[in-house]
Amino acid sequence: MSAPRYSAEFKEQVVLEIVQRSRPVAEVARSYGLVPQTVGNWVAKWRKEHPEPGTENSSSEENAGGHDD
């Protein structure tokens, strides 16, 4: 038995409910009848593809050596 396939639009709807409304993954998963681990994986993938502004290169900028000592 294979896992059900969900559309990209559905996944994004679920993820945005968590990201934008700061709702717990388990609560949102339960409301849609989904497994929390699956929804957590969708959120992790979404966050990797949509890094928050200012966080994507912060460590490499800090290590670039542009210090004013």
PDB file with SEQRES, HELIX, SHEET and CRYST1 records, atoms N, CA, C and O in Angstrom:
SEQRES   1 A   69  MET SER ALA PRO ARG TYR SER ALA GLU PHE LYS GLU GLN          
SEQRES   2 A   69  VAL VAL LEU GLU ILE VAL GLN ARG SER ARG PRO VAL ALA          
SEQRES   3 A   69  GLU VAL ALA ARG SER TYR GLY LEU VAL PRO GLN THR VAL          
SEQRES   4 A   69  GLY ASN TRP VAL ALA LYS TRP ARG LYS GLU HIS PRO GLU          
SEQRES   5 A   69  PRO GLY THR GLU ASN SER SER SER GLU GLU ASN ALA GLY          
SEQRES   6 A   69  GLY HIS ASP ASP                                              
HELIX    1 AA1 ALA A    8  ARG A   21  1                                  14    
HELIX    2 AA2 VAL A   25  TYR A   32  1                                   8    
HELIX    3 AA3 PRO A   36  GLU A   49  1                                  14    
HELIX    4 AA4 SER A   58  GLU A   62  1                                   5    
CRYST1    1.000    1.000    1.000  90.00  90.00  90.00 P 1           1          
ATOM      1  N   MET A   1       0.837  -1.182   0.000  1.00  0.00           N  
ATOM      2  CA  MET A   1       0.000   0.000   0.000  1.00  0.00           C  
ATOM      3  C   MET A   1       0.880   1.241   0.000  1.00  0.00           C  
ATOM      4  O   MET A   1       1.719   1.409   0.885  1.00  0.00           O  
ATOM      5  N   SER A   2       0.695   2.102  -0.976  1.00  0.00           N  
ATOM      6  CA  SER A   2       1.535   3.296  -1.058  1.00  0.00           C  
ATOM      7  C   SER A   2       0.886   4.463  -0.327  1.00  0.00           C  
ATOM      8  O   SER A   2      -0.317   4.469  -0.066  1.00  0.00           O  
ATOM      9  N   ALA A   3       1.707   5.439  -0.007  1.00  0.00           N  
ATOM     10  CA  ALA A   3       1.227   6.629   0.695  1.00  0.00           C  
ATOM     11  C   ALA A   3       0.365   7.477  -0.244  1.00  0.00           C  
ATOM     12  O   ALA A   3       0.620   7.534  -1.447  1.00  0.00           O  
ATOM     13  N   PRO A   4      -0.648   8.128   0.311  1.00  0.00           N  
ATOM     14  CA  PRO A   4      -1.483   8.978  -0.540  1.00  0.00           C  
ATOM     15  C   PRO A   4      -0.692  10.167  -1.070  1.00  0.00           C  
ATOM     16  O   PRO A   4       0.232  10.654  -0.417  1.00  0.00           O  
ATOM     17  N   ARG A   5      -1.062  10.624  -2.254  1.00  0.00           N  
ATOM     18  CA  ARG A   5      -0.414  11.773  -2.879  1.00  0.00           C  
ATOM     19  C   ARG A   5      -1.258  13.007  -2.628  1.00  0.00           C  
ATOM     20  O   ARG A   5      -2.475  12.987  -2.812  1.00  0.00           O  
ATOM     21  N   TYR A   6      -0.606  14.082  -2.205  1.00  0.00           N  
ATOM     22  CA  TYR A   6      -1.296  15.343  -1.966  1.00  0.00           C  
ATOM     23  C   TYR A   6      -0.773  16.380  -2.952  1.00  0.00           C  
ATOM     24  O   TYR A   6       0.408  16.370  -3.298  1.00  0.00           O  
ATOM     25  N   SER A   7      -1.644  17.268  -3.400  1.00  0.00           N  
ATOM     26  CA  SER A   7      -1.235  18.292  -4.359  1.00  0.00           C  
ATOM     27  C   SER A   7      -0.320  19.307  -3.683  1.00  0.00           C  
ATOM     28  O   SER A   7      -0.352  19.476  -2.464  1.00  0.00           O  
ATOM     29  N   ALA A   8       0.481  19.968  -4.481  1.00  0.00           N  
ATOM     30  CA  ALA A   8       1.372  21.010  -3.968  1.00  0.00           C  
ATOM     31  C   ALA A   8       0.565  22.120  -3.308  1.00  0.00           C  
ATOM     32  O   ALA A   8       0.990  22.688  -2.302  1.00  0.00           O  
ATOM     33  N   GLU A   9      -0.595  22.427  -3.872  1.00  0.00           N  
ATOM     34  CA  GLU A   9      -1.446  23.477  -3.312  1.00  0.00           C  
ATOM     35  C   GLU A   9      -1.947  23.103  -1.923  1.00  0.00           C  
ATOM     36  O   GLU A   9      -1.975  23.939  -1.020  1.00  0.00           O  
ATOM     37  N   PHE A  10      -2.343  21.838  -1.754  1.00  0.00           N  
ATOM     38  CA  PHE A  10      -2.815  21.376  -0.457  1.00  0.00           C  
ATOM     39  C   PHE A  10      -1.696  21.433   0.579  1.00  0.00           C  
ATOM     40  O   PHE A  10      -1.899  21.907   1.697  1.00  0.00           O  
ATOM     41  N   LYS A  11      -0.521  20.950   0.203  1.00  0.00           N  
ATOM     42  CA  LYS A  11       0.621  20.970   1.120  1.00  0.00           C  
ATOM     43  C   LYS A  11       0.943  22.397   1.545  1.00  0.00           C  
ATOM     44  O   LYS A  11       1.189  22.664   2.721  1.00  0.00           O  
ATOM     45  N   GLU A  12       0.939  23.319   0.571  1.00  0.00           N  
ATOM     46  CA  GLU A  12       1.251  24.707   0.895  1.00  0.00           C  
ATOM     47  C   GLU A  12       0.199  25.299   1.826  1.00  0.00           C  
ATOM     48  O   GLU A  12       0.541  26.054   2.736  1.00  0.00           O  
ATOM     49  N   GLN A  13      -1.059  24.976   1.619  1.00  0.00           N  
ATOM     50  CA  GLN A  13      -2.131  25.464   2.481  1.00  0.00           C  
ATOM     51  C   GLN A  13      -1.892  25.023   3.924  1.00  0.00           C  
ATOM     52  O   GLN A  13      -2.009  25.820   4.855  1.00  0.00           O  
ATOM     53  N   VAL A  14      -1.555  23.744   4.097  1.00  0.00           N  
ATOM     54  CA  VAL A  14      -1.308  23.198   5.433  1.00  0.00           C  
ATOM     55  C   VAL A  14      -0.083  23.865   6.051  1.00  0.00           C  
ATOM     56  O   VAL A  14      -0.121  24.278   7.210  1.00  0.00           O  
ATOM     57  N   VAL A  15       1.001  23.973   5.287  1.00  0.00           N  
ATOM     58  CA  VAL A  15       2.244  24.554   5.786  1.00  0.00           C  
ATOM     59  C   VAL A  15       2.044  26.017   6.175  1.00  0.00           C  
ATOM     60  O   VAL A  15       2.507  26.447   7.232  1.00  0.00           O  
ATOM     61  N   LEU A  16       1.364  26.774   5.336  1.00  0.00           N  
ATOM     62  CA  LEU A  16       1.171  28.196   5.630  1.00  0.00           C  
ATOM     63  C   LEU A  16       0.315  28.404   6.867  1.00  0.00           C  
ATOM     64  O   LEU A  16       0.474  29.398   7.576  1.00  0.00           O  
ATOM     65  N   GLU A  17      -0.578  27.487   7.126  1.00  0.00           N  
ATOM     66  CA  GLU A  17      -1.378  27.575   8.351  1.00  0.00           C  
ATOM     67  C   GLU A  17      -0.469  27.470   9.573  1.00  0.00           C  
ATOM     68  O   GLU A  17      -0.723  28.106  10.596  1.00  0.00           O  
ATOM     69  N   ILE A  18       0.567  26.683   9.469  1.00  0.00           N  
ATOM     70  CA  ILE A  18       1.522  26.513  10.570  1.00  0.00           C  
ATOM     71  C   ILE A  18       2.475  27.698  10.637  1.00  0.00           C  
ATOM     72  O   ILE A  18       2.692  28.263  11.709  1.00  0.00           O  
ATOM     73  N   VAL A  19       3.042  28.075   9.500  1.00  0.00           N  
ATOM     74  CA  VAL A  19       4.072  29.116   9.455  1.00  0.00           C  
ATOM     75  C   VAL A  19       3.491  30.503   9.737  1.00  0.00           C  
ATOM     76  O   VAL A  19       4.028  31.245  10.560  1.00  0.00           O  
ATOM     77  N   GLN A  20       2.410  30.850   9.066  1.00  0.00           N  
ATOM     78  CA  GLN A  20       1.864  32.200   9.190  1.00  0.00           C  
ATOM     79  C   GLN A  20       1.024  32.403  10.443  1.00  0.00           C  
ATOM     80  O   GLN A  20       0.981  33.503  10.992  1.00  0.00           O  
ATOM     81  N   ARG A  21       0.362  31.353  10.894  1.00  0.00           N  
ATOM     82  CA  ARG A  21      -0.521  31.485  12.058  1.00  0.00           C  
ATOM     83  C   ARG A  21       0.101  30.951  13.335  1.00  0.00           C  
ATOM     84  O   ARG A  21      -0.524  30.989  14.395  1.00  0.00           O  
ATOM     85  N   SER A  22       1.339  30.448  13.241  1.00  0.00           N  
ATOM     86  CA  SER A  22       2.062  29.911  14.399  1.00  0.00           C  
ATOM     87  C   SER A  22       1.261  28.837  15.139  1.00  0.00           C  
ATOM     88  O   SER A  22       1.225  28.811  16.370  1.00  0.00           O  
ATOM     89  N   ARG A  23       0.630  27.967  14.381  1.00  0.00           N  
ATOM     90  CA  ARG A  23      -0.111  26.860  14.988  1.00  0.00           C  
ATOM     91  C   ARG A  23       0.802  25.642  15.104  1.00  0.00           C  
ATOM     92  O   ARG A  23       1.686  25.455  14.267  1.00  0.00           O  
ATOM     93  N   PRO A  24       0.606  24.821  16.114  1.00  0.00           N  
ATOM     94  CA  PRO A  24       1.426  23.609  16.280  1.00  0.00           C  
ATOM     95  C   PRO A  24       1.200  22.611  15.146  1.00  0.00           C  
ATOM     96  O   PRO A  24       0.079  22.433  14.668  1.00  0.00           O  
ATOM     97  N   VAL A  25       2.279  21.970  14.733  1.00  0.00           N  
ATOM     98  CA  VAL A  25       2.219  20.984  13.656  1.00  0.00           C  
ATOM     99  C   VAL A  25       1.204  19.888  13.992  1.00  0.00           C  
ATOM    100  O   VAL A  25       0.379  19.532  13.151  1.00  0.00           O  
ATOM    101  N   ALA A  26       1.260  19.361  15.198  1.00  0.00           N  
ATOM    102  CA  ALA A  26       0.369  18.252  15.573  1.00  0.00           C  
ATOM    103  C   ALA A  26      -1.091  18.667  15.499  1.00  0.00           C  
ATOM    104  O   ALA A  26      -1.936  17.886  15.064  1.00  0.00           O  
ATOM    105  N   GLU A  27      -1.395  19.882  15.918  1.00  0.00           N  
ATOM    106  CA  GLU A  27      -2.775  20.363  15.898  1.00  0.00           C  
ATOM    107  C   GLU A  27      -3.296  20.490  14.461  1.00  0.00           C  
ATOM    108  O   GLU A  27      -4.407  20.058  14.157  1.00  0.00           O  
ATOM    109  N   VAL A  28      -2.488  21.083  13.589  1.00  0.00           N  
ATOM    110  CA  VAL A  28      -2.886  21.247  12.193  1.00  0.00           C  
ATOM    111  C   VAL A  28      -3.009  19.887  11.517  1.00  0.00           C  
ATOM    112  O   VAL A  28      -3.966  19.640  10.784  1.00  0.00           O  
ATOM    113  N   ALA A  29      -2.046  19.009  11.761  1.00  0.00           N  
ATOM    114  CA  ALA A  29      -2.092  17.675  11.175  1.00  0.00           C  
ATOM    115  C   ALA A  29      -3.372  16.961  11.586  1.00  0.00           C  
ATOM    116  O   ALA A  29      -4.049  16.361  10.751  1.00  0.00           O  
ATOM    117  N   ARG A  30      -3.702  17.023  12.858  1.00  0.00           N  
ATOM    118  CA  ARG A  30      -4.915  16.367  13.362  1.00  0.00           C  
ATOM    119  C   ARG A  30      -6.164  16.938  12.687  1.00  0.00           C  
ATOM    120  O   ARG A  30      -7.082  16.192  12.346  1.00  0.00           O  
ATOM    121  N   SER A  31      -6.198  18.268  12.493  1.00  0.00           N  
ATOM    122  CA  SER A  31      -7.383  18.889  11.902  1.00  0.00           C  
ATOM    123  C   SER A  31      -7.610  18.457  10.452  1.00  0.00           C  
ATOM    124  O   SER A  31      -8.739  18.493   9.961  1.00  0.00           O  
ATOM    125  N   TYR A  32      -6.545  18.051   9.772  1.00  0.00           N  
ATOM    126  CA  TYR A  32      -6.653  17.582   8.387  1.00  0.00           C  
ATOM    127  C   TYR A  32      -6.637  16.054   8.282  1.00  0.00           C  
ATOM    128  O   TYR A  32      -6.735  15.509   7.182  1.00  0.00           O  
ATOM    129  N   GLY A  33      -6.516  15.365   9.412  1.00  0.00           N  
ATOM    130  CA  GLY A  33      -6.458  13.909   9.385  1.00  0.00           C  
ATOM    131  C   GLY A  33      -5.139  13.383   8.853  1.00  0.00           C  
ATOM    132  O   GLY A  33      -5.090  12.325   8.225  1.00  0.00           O  
ATOM    133  N   LEU A  34      -4.056  14.133   9.109  1.00  0.00           N  
ATOM    134  CA  LEU A  34      -2.731  13.766   8.614  1.00  0.00           C  
ATOM    135  C   LEU A  34      -1.824  13.330   9.759  1.00  0.00           C  
ATOM    136  O   LEU A  34      -2.115  13.586  10.928  1.00  0.00           O  
ATOM    137  N   VAL A  35      -0.730  12.673   9.413  1.00  0.00           N  
ATOM    138  CA  VAL A  35       0.279  12.255  10.378  1.00  0.00           C  
ATOM    139  C   VAL A  35       1.191  13.454  10.675  1.00  0.00           C  
ATOM    140  O   VAL A  35       1.710  14.066   9.741  1.00  0.00           O  
ATOM    141  N   PRO A  36       1.399  13.802  11.954  1.00  0.00           N  
ATOM    142  CA  PRO A  36       2.242  14.961  12.283  1.00  0.00           C  
ATOM    143  C   PRO A  36       3.634  14.911  11.657  1.00  0.00           C  
ATOM    144  O   PRO A  36       4.154  15.947  11.242  1.00  0.00           O  
ATOM    145  N   GLN A  37       4.247  13.733  11.580  1.00  0.00           N  
ATOM    146  CA  GLN A  37       5.581  13.626  10.996  1.00  0.00           C  
ATOM    147  C   GLN A  37       5.577  14.050   9.529  1.00  0.00           C  
ATOM    148  O   GLN A  37       6.502  14.720   9.069  1.00  0.00           O  
ATOM    149  N   THR A  38       4.542  13.662   8.802  1.00  0.00           N  
ATOM    150  CA  THR A  38       4.429  14.033   7.390  1.00  0.00           C  
ATOM    151  C   THR A  38       4.334  15.550   7.261  1.00  0.00           C  
ATOM    152  O   THR A  38       5.039  16.153   6.452  1.00  0.00           O  
ATOM    153  N   VAL A  39       3.467  16.161   8.052  1.00  0.00           N  
ATOM    154  CA  VAL A  39       3.295  17.608   8.003  1.00  0.00           C  
ATOM    155  C   VAL A  39       4.584  18.307   8.427  1.00  0.00           C  
ATOM    156  O   VAL A  39       4.957  19.322   7.839  1.00  0.00           O  
ATOM    157  N   GLY A  40       5.258  17.781   9.431  1.00  0.00           N  
ATOM    158  CA  GLY A  40       6.539  18.341   9.858  1.00  0.00           C  
ATOM    159  C   GLY A  40       7.570  18.306   8.743  1.00  0.00           C  
ATOM    160  O   GLY A  40       8.357  19.240   8.591  1.00  0.00           O  
ATOM    161  N   ASN A  41       7.567  17.232   7.962  1.00  0.00           N  
ATOM    162  CA  ASN A  41       8.476  17.136   6.817  1.00  0.00           C  
ATOM    163  C   ASN A  41       8.142  18.199   5.774  1.00  0.00           C  
ATOM    164  O   ASN A  41       9.042  18.800   5.188  1.00  0.00           O  
ATOM    165  N   TRP A  42       6.841  18.434   5.538  1.00  0.00           N  
ATOM    166  CA  TRP A  42       6.436  19.463   4.577  1.00  0.00           C  
ATOM    167  C   TRP A  42       6.898  20.839   5.038  1.00  0.00           C  
ATOM    168  O   TRP A  42       7.364  21.646   4.234  1.00  0.00           O  
ATOM    169  N   VAL A  43       6.766  21.103   6.347  1.00  0.00           N  
ATOM    170  CA  VAL A  43       7.175  22.400   6.900  1.00  0.00           C  
ATOM    171  C   VAL A  43       8.688  22.578   6.762  1.00  0.00           C  
ATOM    172  O   VAL A  43       9.156  23.643   6.358  1.00  0.00           O  
ATOM    173  N   ALA A  44       9.449  21.540   7.095  1.00  0.00           N  
ATOM    174  CA  ALA A  44      10.912  21.623   6.988  1.00  0.00           C  
ATOM    175  C   ALA A  44      11.343  21.893   5.552  1.00  0.00           C  
ATOM    176  O   ALA A  44      12.233  22.708   5.308  1.00  0.00           O  
ATOM    177  N   LYS A  45      10.716  21.216   4.612  1.00  0.00           N  
ATOM    178  CA  LYS A  45      11.044  21.424   3.199  1.00  0.00           C  
ATOM    179  C   LYS A  45      10.680  22.840   2.771  1.00  0.00           C  
ATOM    180  O   LYS A  45      11.453  23.488   2.065  1.00  0.00           O  
ATOM    181  N   TRP A  46       9.522  23.326   3.185  1.00  0.00           N  
ATOM    182  CA  TRP A  46       9.072  24.671   2.831  1.00  0.00           C  
ATOM    183  C   TRP A  46      10.040  25.717   3.390  1.00  0.00           C  
ATOM    184  O   TRP A  46      10.400  26.667   2.695  1.00  0.00           O  
ATOM    185  N   ARG A  47      10.457  25.539   4.645  1.00  0.00           N  
ATOM    186  CA  ARG A  47      11.381  26.504   5.269  1.00  0.00           C  
ATOM    187  C   ARG A  47      12.739  26.490   4.580  1.00  0.00           C  
ATOM    188  O   ARG A  47      13.389  27.530   4.476  1.00  0.00           O  
ATOM    189  N   LYS A  48      13.171  25.334   4.111  1.00  0.00           N  
ATOM    190  CA  LYS A  48      14.444  25.250   3.396  1.00  0.00           C  
ATOM    191  C   LYS A  48      14.347  25.989   2.056  1.00  0.00           C  
ATOM    192  O   LYS A  48      15.298  26.642   1.626  1.00  0.00           O  
ATOM    193  N   GLU A  49      13.196  25.879   1.411  1.00  0.00           N  
ATOM    194  CA  GLU A  49      12.985  26.532   0.124  1.00  0.00           C  
ATOM    195  C   GLU A  49      12.644  28.015   0.256  1.00  0.00           C  
ATOM    196  O   GLU A  49      12.786  28.768  -0.708  1.00  0.00           O  
ATOM    197  N   HIS A  50      12.198  28.443   1.435  1.00  0.00           N  
ATOM    198  CA  HIS A  50      11.793  29.828   1.685  1.00  0.00           C  
ATOM    199  C   HIS A  50      12.467  30.344   2.960  1.00  0.00           C  
ATOM    200  O   HIS A  50      11.791  30.569   3.963  1.00  0.00           O  
ATOM    201  N   PRO A  51      13.786  30.534   2.932  1.00  0.00           N  
ATOM    202  CA  PRO A  51      14.458  31.013   4.149  1.00  0.00           C  
ATOM    203  C   PRO A  51      13.966  32.403   4.525  1.00  0.00           C  
ATOM    204  O   PRO A  51      13.633  33.213   3.659  1.00  0.00           O  
ATOM    205  N   GLU A  52      13.925  32.667   5.822  1.00  0.00           N  
ATOM    206  CA  GLU A  52      13.497  33.987   6.294  1.00  0.00           C  
ATOM    207  C   GLU A  52      14.534  35.018   5.884  1.00  0.00           C  
ATOM    208  O   GLU A  52      15.733  34.737   5.898  1.00  0.00           O  
ATOM    209  N   PRO A  53      14.081  36.214   5.520  1.00  0.00           N  
ATOM    210  CA  PRO A  53      15.024  37.270   5.117  1.00  0.00           C  
ATOM    211  C   PRO A  53      16.043  37.547   6.222  1.00  0.00           C  
ATOM    212  O   PRO A  53      15.695  37.639   7.399  1.00  0.00           O  
ATOM    213  N   GLY A  54      17.293  37.677   5.823  1.00  0.00           N  
ATOM    214  CA  GLY A  54      18.354  37.980   6.778  1.00  0.00           C  
ATOM    215  C   GLY A  54      18.987  36.774   7.435  1.00  0.00           C  
ATOM    216  O   GLY A  54      19.966  36.929   8.165  1.00  0.00           O  
ATOM    217  N   THR A  55      18.465  35.570   7.204  1.00  0.00           N  
ATOM    218  CA  THR A  55      19.037  34.390   7.859  1.00  0.00           C  
ATOM    219  C   THR A  55      19.788  33.487   6.897  1.00  0.00           C  
ATOM    220  O   THR A  55      20.531  32.606   7.330  1.00  0.00           O  
ATOM    221  N   GLU A  56      19.607  33.693   5.592  1.00  0.00           N  
ATOM    222  CA  GLU A  56      20.154  32.742   4.642  1.00  0.00           C  
ATOM    223  C   GLU A  56      21.674  32.721   4.578  1.00  0.00           C  
ATOM    224  O   GLU A  56      22.251  31.648   4.400  1.00  0.00           O  
ATOM    225  N   ASN A  57      22.357  33.874   4.719  1.00  0.00           N  
ATOM    226  CA  ASN A  57      23.813  33.904   4.624  1.00  0.00           C  
ATOM    227  C   ASN A  57      24.457  34.492   5.871  1.00  0.00           C  
ATOM    228  O   ASN A  57      25.596  34.954   5.806  1.00  0.00           O  
ATOM    229  N   SER A  58      23.770  34.489   6.989  1.00  0.00           N  
ATOM    230  CA  SER A  58      24.291  35.165   8.171  1.00  0.00           C  
ATOM    231  C   SER A  58      25.602  34.558   8.657  1.00  0.00           C  
ATOM    232  O   SER A  58      26.504  35.301   9.044  1.00  0.00           O  
ATOM    233  N   SER A  59      25.739  33.230   8.650  1.00  0.00           N  
ATOM    234  CA  SER A  59      26.964  32.623   9.150  1.00  0.00           C  
ATOM    235  C   SER A  59      28.130  32.881   8.203  1.00  0.00           C  
ATOM    236  O   SER A  59      29.246  33.109   8.670  1.00  0.00           O  
ATOM    237  N   SER A  60      27.913  32.854   6.897  1.00  0.00           N  
ATOM    238  CA  SER A  60      29.005  33.099   5.971  1.00  0.00           C  
ATOM    239  C   SER A  60      29.415  34.572   5.990  1.00  0.00           C  
ATOM    240  O   SER A  60      30.588  34.880   5.781  1.00  0.00           O  
ATOM    241  N   GLU A  61      28.482  35.481   6.234  1.00  0.00           N  
ATOM    242  CA  GLU A  61      28.831  36.897   6.342  1.00  0.00           C  
ATOM    243  C   GLU A  61      29.647  37.145   7.604  1.00  0.00           C  
ATOM    244  O   GLU A  61      30.583  37.945   7.597  1.00  0.00           O  
ATOM    245  N   GLU A  62      29.288  36.455   8.692  1.00  0.00           N  
ATOM    246  CA  GLU A  62      30.025  36.619   9.935  1.00  0.00           C  
ATOM    247  C   GLU A  62      31.455  36.111   9.793  1.00  0.00           C  
ATOM    248  O   GLU A  62      32.366  36.647  10.424  1.00  0.00           O  
ATOM    249  N   ASN A  63      31.659  35.097   8.981  1.00  0.00           N  
ATOM    250  CA  ASN A  63      32.963  34.494   8.821  1.00  0.00           C  
ATOM    251  C   ASN A  63      33.744  35.075   7.643  1.00  0.00           C  
ATOM    252  O   ASN A  63      34.815  34.570   7.310  1.00  0.00           O  
ATOM    253  N   ALA A  64      33.232  36.115   7.015  1.00  0.00           N  
ATOM    254  CA  ALA A  64      33.869  36.654   5.824  1.00  0.00           C  
ATOM    255  C   ALA A  64      35.120  37.474   6.141  1.00  0.00           C  
ATOM    256  O   ALA A  64      35.905  37.783   5.244  1.00  0.00           O  
ATOM    257  N   GLY A  65      35.305  37.826   7.413  1.00  0.00           N  
ATOM    258  CA  GLY A  65      36.516  38.537   7.794  1.00  0.00           C  
ATOM    259  C   GLY A  65      36.395  40.039   7.690  1.00  0.00           C  
ATOM    260  O   GLY A  65      37.418  40.724   7.705  1.00  0.00           O  
ATOM    261  N   GLY A  66      35.229  40.575   7.587  1.00  0.00           N  
ATOM    262  CA  GLY A  66      35.046  42.017   7.484  1.00  0.00           C  
ATOM    263  C   GLY A  66      34.925  42.668   8.846  1.00  0.00           C  
ATOM    264  O   GLY A  66      33.983  43.422   9.089  1.00  0.00           O  
ATOM    265  N   HIS A  67      35.853  42.394   9.729  1.00  0.00           N  
ATOM    266  CA  HIS A  67      35.793  42.924  11.082  1.00  0.00           C  
ATOM    267  C   HIS A  67      36.499  44.273  11.167  1.00  0.00           C  
ATOM    268  O   HIS A  67      37.500  44.504  10.489  1.00  0.00           O  
ATOM    269  N   ASP A  68      35.972  45.155  12.002  1.00  0.00           N  
ATOM    270  CA  ASP A  68      36.589  46.459  12.253  1.00  0.00           C  
ATOM    271  C   ASP A  68      37.289  46.412  13.594  1.00  0.00           C  
ATOM    272  O   ASP A  68      36.822  47.031  14.550  1.00  0.00           O  
ATOM    273  N   ASP A  69      38.378  45.707  13.688  1.00  0.00           N  
ATOM    274  CA  ASP A  69      39.084  45.552  14.977  1.00  0.00           C  
ATOM    275  C   ASP A  69      39.931  46.748  15.290  1.00  0.00           C  
ATOM    276  O   ASP A  69      40.589  46.784  16.330  1.00  0.00           O  
TER     277      ASP A  69                                                      
END                                                                             
